[in-house]
């Protein structure tokens, strides 16, 4: 395997794994405040799924020779990035639904082609992850449909959340193709099957009719159907904001990393105890043999 390919795969898989683990925080913030037992159970199950996705992906990175402890250290030190979307706050419970609809919807657009990625362990992990992400999107959309059938205040809450998450969701696909440092090489190596801009367009085309069915307005005055192209035209993403958030200056960057660091340090005794237990079991098996 070429060293450059290996490094690229470790970078991409690690960033994906970090995003799943950090991505537990915005919605996990609402577990104790969910409005019903049913909503609490749904949210707990989703956050648990995200943890599992992170573990699948760290395991895939280990097949390339990466060390999980090293990857975690790189995350909490800021040496490796995660998706910019998880640096925005969840202000109301409607955000939980909109994250399921828009954020997980963008993730599905991004990740389904990765099921045919040229690196087998990553592609196979993505099959299960995409199935679960699809279910998460349906859960989010169902929550929003329920809220849109509720009070005027609830409908306003959904519209406000949509206004706040729409543009960050478009940023999830990465910089425009002309400014993407990795897309061309990843396409040649068949790591990626579509460019950032192609995936962003696919997401917009998929989401506009969903918004109409839901009864919300997407916050883009330039959004309109283009008969000639057969796609929706849409406005320009605020790339200055994207770069600012990726650089670590988003609304919740410091909070997300500090929370992850505290959890890692607080769980050190569990990892140490598990290692001692595993060593004792191995020694007993060796003695019995």
KATAVEN-V933360 format. One record per pair of residues at least 24 apart in sequence whose ideal C-beta (glycine too) atoms are under 7 Angstrom apart, sorted by sequence separation. I is the first residue (numbers start at 1). J is the second residue. D is the distance in whole Angstrom. If there is no record, write none. Layout:
I/J/D + I/J/D
//
This chain:
208/232/6 + 108/133/5 + 24/50/5 + 107/133/5 + 108/134/6 + 173/199/5 + 205/231/6 + 23/50/5 + 24/51/6 + 173/200/4 + 205/232/6 + 204/232/5 + 104/133/5 + 108/137/6 + 20/50/5 + 170/200/6 + 201/231/6 + 204/234/5 + 104/136/4 + 105/137/5 + 20/53/4 + 21/54/4 + 104/137/4 + 20/54/4 + 100/136/5 + 101/137/6 + 104/140/6 + 17/54/5 + 20/57/6 + 100/137/6 + 100/139/5 + 101/140/4 + 17/57/4 + 100/140/2 + 101/141/5 + 16/57/5 + 17/58/5 + 99/140/6 + 100/141/7 + 98/140/7 + 97/140/5 + 100/143/7 + 101/144/6 + 13/57/5 + 17/61/6 + 97/143/4 + 98/144/7 + 13/60/5 + 14/61/5 + 96/143/7 + 97/144/4 + 13/61/4 + 97/147/7 + 10/61/6 + 14/66/7 + 166/218/6 + 43/96/6 + 94/147/6 + 166/219/5 + 10/64/5 + 162/216/5 + 9/64/6 + 10/66/5 + 162/218/7 + 163/219/5 + 14/71/5 + 18/75/5 + 159/216/5 + 6/64/5 + 35/93/6 + 63/121/5 + 158/216/6 + 159/217/7 + 22/82/5 + 26/86/6 + 30/90/6 + 25/86/7 + 29/90/6 + 60/121/4 + 97/158/7 + 18/80/6 + 60/122/5 + 103/165/7 + 110/172/7 + 19/82/4 + 23/86/5 + 27/90/7 + 30/93/6 + 94/157/4 + 98/161/4 + 102/165/5 + 106/169/5 + 110/173/6 + 18/82/4 + 19/83/4 + 22/86/5 + 26/90/5 + 94/158/5 + 98/162/6 + 102/166/7 + 175/239/7 + 15/80/6 + 60/125/5 + 92/157/5 + 14/80/6 + 15/81/6 + 30/96/5 + 95/161/5 + 99/165/7 + 103/169/6 + 106/172/5 + 148/214/6 + 171/237/6 + 15/82/6 + 19/86/6 + 94/161/4 + 98/165/5 + 102/169/4 + 106/173/7 + 148/215/5 + 170/237/5 + 57/125/6 + 27/96/5 + 56/125/4 + 92/161/6 + 145/214/7 + 144/214/6 + 167/237/6 + 118/189/6 + 167/238/6 + 171/242/5 + 27/99/6 + 118/190/4 + 119/191/7 + 26/99/7 + 56/129/6 + 118/191/6 + 117/191/6 + 53/129/5 + 116/193/6 + 113/192/7 + 88/168/6 + 113/193/4 + 113/194/6 + 49/132/5 + 85/168/5 + 84/168/7 + 85/169/7 + 85/171/7 + 49/136/7 + 84/171/6 + 85/172/5 + 83/172/6 + 110/199/6 + 46/136/5 + 109/199/5 + 46/139/7 + 109/202/5 + 109/203/5 + 42/139/6 + 106/203/5 + 109/206/7 + 105/203/7 + 105/206/7 + 105/207/6 + 102/207/7 + 13/122/6 + 9/119/5 + 9/122/7 + 84/242/6 + 87/245/5 + 84/245/4 + 84/246/5 + 88/250/7 + 89/251/6 + 87/250/3 + 88/251/6 + 89/252/6 + 87/251/6 + 88/252/6 + 81/246/6 + 87/252/5 + 84/250/7 + 87/253/5 + 87/256/6 + 78/248/6 + 86/256/6 + 8/182/7 + 8/185/7 + 8/186/7 + 12/191/7 + 78/257/7 + 76/257/6 + 9/191/7 + 8/191/7 + 5/189/6 + 76/260/6 + 75/260/7 + 76/261/4 + 76/264/6 + 72/264/6 + 25/256/6 + 22/256/5 + 25/259/6 + 22/260/6 + 21/260/7
//
